[in-house]
């Protein structure tokens, strides 16, 4: 059974204070690992897809990296508008359709 | 273009009742999947529809059902509601059944409270 564990559950940062969120996963052959952002009262919003160990993706202040067992979402010099819950999800090779297994997320708060 | 639209946004039901939730995907998107989000369990996959056929089903009891219409709009139904069914129900659409990027477009969800 595919499993995704995210840590920490919650993280408070000061504006400009860089940090990383962790996503550990267990899957029988990774097809893709996905990062989403969810704002309060909204649905998740897609950020990145990573396919293989060593791959990196960047978007503004966010950078996602992937190893064979975990993924990191690095946040450089965060701003208050980066406050959100960040969700990690995986899809196993051979899974049909859009079925993803999500972690419970990391709630990030960036104080001004 | 318009995003994924879910109705109703909020609803309150009592135990034993049934509920129907609606989802209109992004225009042109043919795949619709449903997720349940709760504080303790996170997002859990319910089912997925493509071309009016259920293609995937998660580990939920038979009280949870769904369907998709020819215009790709989808509905999910929960019968004999239980307190534990209180959750945010999220609908997500994608252009094709198997996306190269895995990108799903989520609606804002329907928040169900069961009393």
Interface residues (C-beta under 8 A of the other chain):
Chain A: X31 X32 X34 X41 X42 X43 X44 X45 X46 X49 X87 X89 X91 X96 X97 X98 X99 X100 X101 X102 X103 X104 X105
Chain B: X4 X31 X33 X35 X41 X42 X43 X44 X45 X48 X50 X55 X56 X58 X90 X92 X94 X97 X98 X99 X101 X102 X103 X104 X105 X106 X107 X108 X109
